[in-house]
Amino acid sequence: MPWIRVIDEANADATLEEAYIKIKGARGKVANILKIHSLKPATMLAHEELYLTLLFQKSGLSREEREIIATVVSAVNECEYCVQHHAEALNHYWKDRARVDLLIQDADQLDLPIRTRAIIAYAVNLTRYPSQMREQDVENLRQSGFLDEDILSINLITSYFNFVNRIALGLGVEFNQDEVQGYSY
């Protein structure tokens, strides 16, 4: 059980029920990371909107690359909730769970394109050492072929998952296999 009260769909008032319906329509079901917002439906909807914008709207990054960022950042933060959710999503693209597991454990062991390695390096450094980021970190992404719009996306997705990992870890958001699977990718 999470460490704060969560209002389930059966006990939702009209405002919360509307939020649950909207999220189900977009994703197929409501993840526990959103249900944790049930005491504040407006934050639930804002969270979902930010998530959909960063991970699904048109971008110079592929959906696969976005899920790599989500998985790597969550692994660095040891957020098992987000690792499991985004490993499942990444496996939708890779169709190789052993490869996804290796990314989680030690991405350096994978044969990845330079572009992907640059994304991972930036995301890991921003997650582990945010105060040590320098212009050269951005320049490294440019040298790997990213436009400034792409660099902004990499930064925002990395920052978003650091935020979400702290919600999950700080409030005891739980998961099981059924909760991790079945979303629209």
Disulfide bonds with the S-S distance in Angstrom:
none
